[in-house]
């Protein structure tokens, strides 16, 4: 593959977004703060939060979490557990002691044992929603703390020293399995002072607040397309303090690239409501949406067709089409135009990879479907993530297994995986192939076999089940995010389910961007009196409405990524049992009796609970695996969750890049990545004084 001037121009534009000027000169022999190193443009899926305790559930977010945080362990591509931040560990008298390596956060503060203690205690706080809690249930009293039976102070984890974590274990805890759990992206450390700077989850969306202990830190998040950007971007820069001990050490000793400029999709609700409008479900009188629609129409026309219209006529045509009912196939065509061409101007971020051309980018894992399916240069790595529909089992239409099984049976999983998502394989169960059965080099999926069909069953049989349940003619709402593949999946499911006699409404949720404000007592110069006013402290906070709908159970049916979190099937299967769901308790005075919180699907089955309870404490690996297989089989027979496909990370990578690695979970590391054709970038400050070159860390 060739790297042309166009790629350099992309890099230059991305750097200019950071309010710096870049002057290209000859290659330097040694990195300095004025020549910090390689800048690499990437094209990846969108994310909205850098909070490991909640962002782990999203396949796209997990990829970026692994770039900015580092945990105690990693799992190699072969499935072998390897030390990361852990220097050494030992077990004595049922206490696991973990020694930490010496490194710092991106603001120069040391990474301490307290950061892990706080992060894990936060996940186990009964008022915190996180399905990752199940990963920590080998720690003494973790189950009781999460269920509100004991206080967090009773949790068996302490910071014995600044560099030493001591973990008191349950008698039944399996140490090896627990260590693999500690490699999960959900269990990365976070700092208490950082989390508490901003209320709720907002701290994880503000670069000025975020700190990183991994290879890179978050320099900027431009999800709102401000400052003239054509696509949403997240910029990561080298963490200068990552394991560097002396100012005499080379800046790239541990991390080669200086900057990763990540171009992303646009999942803002302003776009989502536009999509809703062309689905005919919602009408908005918003000039911005009209402009987007006009651009979509313009992008779909040939030069000859376009010559027949003035800009005013295009706007009028767009406004008319928004107001009128539009056939769904046209709507999907317009969505594709927005996502692939309009968002980035003349050339969309999908089109920045063009197979066989001289204009290929350095790395792209957000590829058009045809490229994923046909291009020999595409690399595919299996991930431990399943795309699935969750059914609200307390919904009047969906409260019987027969109905849920009928809806599942008419979905062609081969079609969904190959023709809608592309970088996926049809699911044959909930648990993916790479999850261990009884240990490394054994597969839970292979042992459990196929529990669901990958092709669609008879519509007549499914319709008979719907009729027998007495729900024909009733309405269910299907919730998806603004991702174009999810929207197409929603339409496909709608078509199949309406053949059964159901009415299906599609709800598309994304994120909203807003300022973080606080109330202050401020002097009114006109009146001479003090008054309470709202002041914006931070701009660009992100509220993920899609994730919130999932966490609160605000759905009939919702598509969501089932992240395995670790190599153990228990981490996924256990959450469908109320004791292990990770749900958040309401301890307010108005709350009802405190009982274990059901999974977001509201699923409940005493036999299932017995399988999970027994598996938690079973020490025999074979017997434990059998219990978990029984649990998964029962789950597929009652179908509160409907697996659709197993994710693959599909990407293209330039021959000019070296040192790109992929771990067992399918996460890509750029820590040792180099760009052979790199031209030195010498940075100088512009008048704004922003984006100063990074400082060399003190000894």
N, C-alpha and C positions, 0 to 999 in steps of 0.2 A: 504494500500500500504506500501511497505517496502522501506527503504532507506538503500542501501548497501554501501560497501566500494567503489564500482565503482563510485557512485555519489560523494563521498568525493574526489575521485581521479580526477573527472572532475573539481570540485571546485579548487583543488590544482593546476591542470594544468592551469586553467584560472588565478589564482592568480599569478602563475609563469610568465605568460605573462606580468604582471605588474612589472616585475623585483624585486619581493620580495620573501623571503623565508618564508614558513609557517611551524611552528612547532606546533603539536597538543599536548595539555595537558588536564588536568582536567577542568571541567566547572567552570567558574568564577562566583562569586556572584555579582560583580559590574563591569560595563564596565569602561574601562580606555582607554587612547590613545594607549596603547600597546595591549589592547584586545578590539577593537572597536565594535565587535558584529558579527551578522550573515552574512554569505556570501551565496547568493542564485543564482544558475545557472538557466537561463531561455532560452527558445528556441522560437524565434519570427521571424517575417518577416523583411526583410531589410528596411532600410531608409537611406537617403543621406543628409538630412539637418535638422537642428534644428531651422529654421526660422519660427516662427508661422504664419507669413503673407503669406507664400507660401506652407509650408509643410502640412498644414491642409487638403489639397485636397486629400492626399494619406491616405487610410485607415490604413496602417501599421505605417506611420509616426505619425499620430494623437495619436496613443496609447502611443508612447514614449514621445511626447510633454507633455502629461498630467503628466508624471513622473518627468520632470525637470523644469516645469513652474507651477505657480499658478496664476489664475485670480481672479477677484473680487467675483465671485459666482461659485457654482457648482449646478448640477441638480441631485437630489437623484435618486435611482433606481425606485422610485414611481413617478418621474416626478415633485417633489417639489423643488422649488428654495431655495437654502441654501447659507448662507454667507460663503465666503472663506477668501480672503484678505480684503474684505469689513468689516469694524467694525460696521458701521451704515450708513444710508442714509435718506435723507429727500427731499421733493419737496416743493418749495415756489416760487411764482411769476414766474412760468414756468422755474425754475432753479433746476436741480437735483444736490444735494450736497452729495458726497460720502466721508466718513472718512475711512482711511486705518488703519489696524492693524500694529503694529510695528514688522518688520522682516528685514532680510538682504539678500543680494545676496551672492552667494557662495564665493565671494572674500572679504566679510566683509562690503561692502558698503550698506547703508540703501536703502530699496525699497521705492522710493518716488513717489509722484503724477506725477512728470515730466516724469517718465518712462512710465506711461500709456498715457500721453499726446503725447509723442514722438511716441510711438508704433502706436497709432491710427492715428495721423497726417501723419505718414509714409504710412499707408495703403491708406489714402485718397489723398495722393500726386498724381496728374494726370499722373506723369511719372512712377508711380509704378504699376505693374500689380498685382492685387489681387481682386478676386471675393468676398473676405470677406468685401469689402467696403460697400456692401449693408446692413451689420449688423449695421452700424453706421449712417444710413440715417435719424434717428430721431434727430440727433444732428443738431443744427442750422447751416445752410449753407453747410452741408456735401455734398449734391448732387451737388451744384454749384462748390464747391472746387474740387471734383473728376472730374468734366467735364471741368475744366480749366476756368470757368467763374469768379471765385474769387480765391484769393491767400490763401494759407494755414493759413496765419495770421488771416483770417476772420472766421476761424472755431470756433464754439461756445464751446470750451473746454479750460480750463486753470487750472493750478496748483495754487490754491488760497493760500495754505500752503504746506509744504513738505508732510503733511499727508492728504491733502484735495483736491479732484478733484471737480471742479465746471463745470457743463454741462448746457449750455443754450439750451433749447429744441425748436424744431419746434412746432407751435401751434397744429398741428395734431398728434404729437408724442404720442404713447401709452407707458407710463412709464413701466408698467409690462412687456410688450413685449420686451422693450429695455433692461431691467434688465436680462431677459432670454438670450438675445443676448450676454450680457457681460459675460455669462458663457462659451462662445465658446472658443475652443482651439486657434482659429485664433486671438483672441483679448488679448492673454497673453501679459504682459509687456516685453519690451526689452529696453536696455540701449543705448542711443545715442552714447556714447563714445566707446562702444563695437562694434556696427554696423559699425562705421566709421573707425575702425582700419584697416579693409581690404576692398578693393573696391568690388563693385557688391554684390553678395550674398555669397561670400566666407567666411565671418566671421562665418557663421552658420555651418561650416564643420570642424572647427579647435578647438579642446579641449583647447588648450593654450589660445585661445581668448574668447571662450564661457564662460558665467556666467549663473547661475541658481538661480531663486528665489523659486523653488519648493523643494520637499523632497530630490531629488538627483541632483548631477551635473555630467557632462560628464567628466569622468576621462580619457578615451581614446576611439578613434575610429580606429580600425584596419580593414578597408575595403579592404586594398590591400594585405592581407595575408602576411604581413612582419613578421620578427622575428620568423619564424618557425611555425606560426599559421596554423592550418588545415582548419578552417572556419573563415569567417569574424566575428569580435566581436565588440561590444560596451560595455564598462564597465562604469557603473554608481556607484557613491559612495554617501554616506549620506552627505547632505549639513549641515555642522556643525553649520551654522548660522541660520538655519531654525527655527525661533521663540525662540531660546534659548537666555535668557537674562543674565544668570550668569554662571560663570565657575563652580559653585557648582552644577548646574543642571546636571542630568544624560544625557549622550550623546544620549540615545534612548528615551528621554522623548516624542518627537514628531515624530521621525522616528526610527523604530525598526531595520530594516536591515542595515548593514554597507555597503554592496556592492551587486549590481546586475550585474552578468556577462551574457550578452545577446549574444547568438550564433545565427548567421543570415545566410541567403542565400547569394549567390555571384552574384551580378548583374553587375559586371564589363564588359566593352565592350570587353575585351579579351575573356571572356566566350561567350558573345553574338555573336561575329564574328565567333567563333567556331560553335555555333548553326546555324548561317547563312550558314556556309560552308556545314554542313551535310544536310541542307535543299536544297542544290544544287543551292543556289542563289549567293554565293560568295566564292571565292577561296583564301585562305591565305597560304603563305609559312612561317609558324611560328612553330619552334620546340616545343614551349610550348603547342601549340594546338595539335600537334601530340602526345605529352606525355599524355595530358588529354584524348585524344581519346584512346590511348593504355590502360590507366587505366580503362576507361569505358568498353572496350572489356574484359579486365582481370577480372573486377568485375562481368561481366555477365557469365563467364565460370565456369563450375564445376571444382573441383580439378583435375579430370581425364583429362578433356580437356586442362586445363592449363599446365599440365605436358608435353604436346606435343610441347609446344612453348618455345623458348628462348626469352629473353628480346628483342634481336635484331629482331627476327621474329615478335614479337608483334608490335614493332615500324614500321616495314616494312608494316605489315598488316594495321595498323592505317593510315599510309601515303597513302597507296593505296586507302583506303576507303574514305579519305578526297578528293582525286583527282577524284574519280569516282562518278557517280550519285548513290545515295543511296535511296532506297525506303523510303517513309515518315514514314511508321510504324516502320521501323528499326531506323530511326532518332529519333523518339519520345522515343523509348526504350533506346537509348543511352543517351538522355537528362535526362531521369529519373535516369539512372545509375549515371550520373554526379551529379545531384542534390541531390540524396538520399544516395549515397555510397562513391563515389570517393572524394567529397569535404572534407569529414571528415576522410579519410583513410579507415580502415577496416570497421568502423561503421559510417554511415552517421548520420546527425543530426535528420533526420526523424526516423531512426532506434533506436535512444536513448530512444524512447518510444516504448515498446513492451508489448502489452496488456497481463496481467496475469503473467508477469514475475516478478522476484525480482529486476530488474534493471530499474525500472521506475524513470524518473527524477522528480524534484520537480514541475516544471510548464512548459507546452509546448503548444503554440497555433499555431505551425506550424506542423500539423499532416498529415500523409498519408491519402489519400482519403478513403481507406477501414476502417481505424480506425474511422474516422469521421462518417462514415455511420453505423457502426455496434457495436462499443464499448459502453457499457452502462455507462462507467465512463466519457465519453466526455460530458462536459457542453457546452450548446449553448445559447448565449445571442444575441438577435437582436440588430443590430447597425443601426444608422441613416445614412447609406451609400448605394448607389445604384451603381452596376457595369453596365456600359453602353458603347455603341458605339456612338461616335460623328461623324456626317457626315458633310463634308465641302459642304455647300449648293451652293457654287459658282463653284464647280467642274463641268466640262462639262457632266460627267456621272451622278452626284448626284444632279443636280440643279432642279429636279422636285420632288414634294411629292410622285408621283406615283412610282417612282423608289425606293425611300427610304422606302416607305411602303412595296414594294415587297421584298426588302432585309430583312426587319424586319419580315415579315410574315412567311418566311421559316425557321426561327430559333426556335428550340424547347427549350424553356426556362426551362422547367422541366428537360430536359437532361443536359443543361448547369449548372444549379444550383446543381443538384444532382450527376452528373457523372463527371463533370469537376472540379467544385469548391468545392462541398461537403458541406462546411459550409455556405450554402446560401439557400434562398427560391426564387422561380420563381417570377419575377417582374410582377405586374399587372398595373403598372403606373410608373411615375418617382418618386413621393413622397412616402416615406416609411410609414409603419403603425404607427410608434411612433411619427410622427409629429402631433402637435395639430391641430384641426380643428377650434374650437372657444374658446378653452381653455383647461386646464389640464383635463385629463380623457376623452377627445374627440379625435377621430382619423380622420385625413384628408383623409387617404386612405380608411377607412371604409365608410366614407360619400361619397367619390367620386366614389367608386366602381371600377370594373375592366375595364380599358380602353384599354388593349391589351391582346391578347390571350397568355396563357402560353404554348400552344402546337403549332407545326408547321402546317401551312396551305398547300394547294395544290401547288405543284411545277409548275403545268401546268398554273394555274391562275397567279402566280407571273411571270413566263416566258413570258406570253402574255403581261404583263405590261412592261417588259423590251424590248420586241420586238416593242411594240407600241411607246415606247419612242425613238427608233432608236439607242440604246446604246449597243445592243448585239455585242459581239466581242471586245468591248473596255476594257481597263485595269484600275483597281483601285488598290491603295496600301493600305494595312491594317497595321497600326503601333501598336505594343504592346511592353510592357517592357520585361525584361528577365525572369520574373516570369514563372515557368513551366506551371501553370494553364492557364496563358494568352497565352502562345505559343500553347497549346492544343486547346484553344478557337479559336485562329486564324486559325488553320488548319481545325477545324470543320466548321467555317464560310466560309473558302475558298471552301471547298467541297460543301457546300450548294449553294453558290453563283455562282460557276462555272457550276452547273446544269442549271442555268438560262441563261447561255450564256456569262457571264462576265469572263474576265481574272483577277485573283487576285494575287498580289504579296505581300508577307509578309515581313515587315521591323521590325526588332527587335532592340530596342534602350535601352541602359542601362546608366551607368555612367563611366566616365574616371577619373583617379586619376593623379594629377600632382602637382608640387611644385609651391608655390607662390613666385614670384621673383620681385625684384626691380632693377632699373638701378642706379648704384652708380659710382662716380668718384674715381677711385682707382689708386694708384701709381704702375706702372710697374717697378719692381726692375731691370729688364734687361736693359730697355731703359732709366730709370730715369724720364719718363714722365707719366703724369696722362692720363688715358683713361677711357671711359665709358664701364662698364662691368655689366653683369646680375648676381645677387646674389640671392640664394634661402633663403628666410626668414622662410618659413614654408613648411613642407612636407605633403603630403597626402590630399591636397585640392580635393574636389569632384565636378565634373561638371555633372549634371544630364541631359543628352541629351534627354531623354524621356520626362521629364517635360518641357524642353525648347521647344521641338517640339509642345507640346500642347499649351503652352502659346503664341507662335508666330503663331499658326494656320498652322504650316508646316505639313499638313497631308491631305489625302483624307478621310480616315476613321481611327479613333484612339479609342482604348479602354481606358477608364479612370474612376476613382472613383468619383461619384457625392456625395460629403459629404454635408449633410443637414446643417451643421454648427451650427444650433440651432433648436428649436422646432417649428419654424415658416416656412411655405411653401414659403413665399415671398422671403426668402434668396436664394432659389434655382431657383424659377421661374423667378424672376426679372432679372437675369443676361442675359437672352435671349433677353431682350430689350436693345437697344444700350445705352440709358441713364444710365442704371444700370449695365453694363457689367463688370465693374472693369478693363477694358482694359487700357493699358499704351499709353499715347499720345507722339507723337514725336514733340518736340518744337524746333528742329533745324531749321536753316535758310532755308534748302532745303526742309522742310516739306510742304505738300500741305495745303489746307484750313482745319482748325481744325473743325471737326465734331465729334459727339459722336462715340466712337469706338464700332463696332459690337462685339458680342460674338465670340469666336473662331470658331464657326460653320458658321459664316457669316449670320446667320439667321436674317431675317427682315420681319415684318408683322405689318402693322399699327393697325389692330384690336387688335392684341396681345399687342401692346404698350398701347393702350387705357385701356385694362384690368389692366395692371400693374400700369399705372399712377393713375387710379382711386383707386386701392387697397392701394396704398401708403398712401393716405390721408383719406381713409374711416374709420370713427370712430365706426360704427356699426359692431360688430364682425360677425354677420350672413351675412350681405351684403358683407363684405370684403371677407369672406370665399367663397361666391358664385362667386365673381370676380376671385379669384384664381383658383377655380375649372374650370371655363370657360377657363382660360389661359392654365391650364394643358391639358384640353381636346383638345384645338386647337393645342397645341404642339404635342400631340400624333397623331392628324390628319395630320400634316405636317411633323412630324418625323425628325427634325434636330438632335434630340437625341433619341437613341434607347435603352430603359431600358432593361436589361437582367435579373438581379437578385438583391435581397436585401441581403446584407452581414449579416452574423452572426459571432460573435467571438466564435469560437469553441476551447476549450482547455481541457487539463487534468491537474489535480492538486493533489498532494500527500496529503494523510491524515496527514502527518507530518507537513504540513503547516497550520497555522491558521491566521486569520485576513486579508485574501484576500477579497477585496470588489470590486464590479462592479457598475458603475454609470448608469444613464439613457441612455447615449450614447454608452454603452458597453465598456467603458474604465476601465481597471483593475488597482486598486490601491494596492501597496505593502507597503504603509506607516506604517501600524500597523501589518505587517506580521511577524510571528515568526516561527521558525523551531525547532520542539520539539527534534529532534535527533541531534541538532547542537553540534559540538565539538569545544571548544574554539580555536581560531586561534591567536597565539601570533606572531606578525610580528617583524622581525628584518631586518635592511637594508643590502643589498648585496653591492658588491663593486661598482656598478654603482651609488649608492646613490639615485636612483629613487624611486618614490612611497612611500614617507615618510608617517608615520602614521599621521592622521589628527590632527590638533591642536584643543584644547578646546577653544571655543570662549571667548573673553574677556567679562567681565561684562559690 
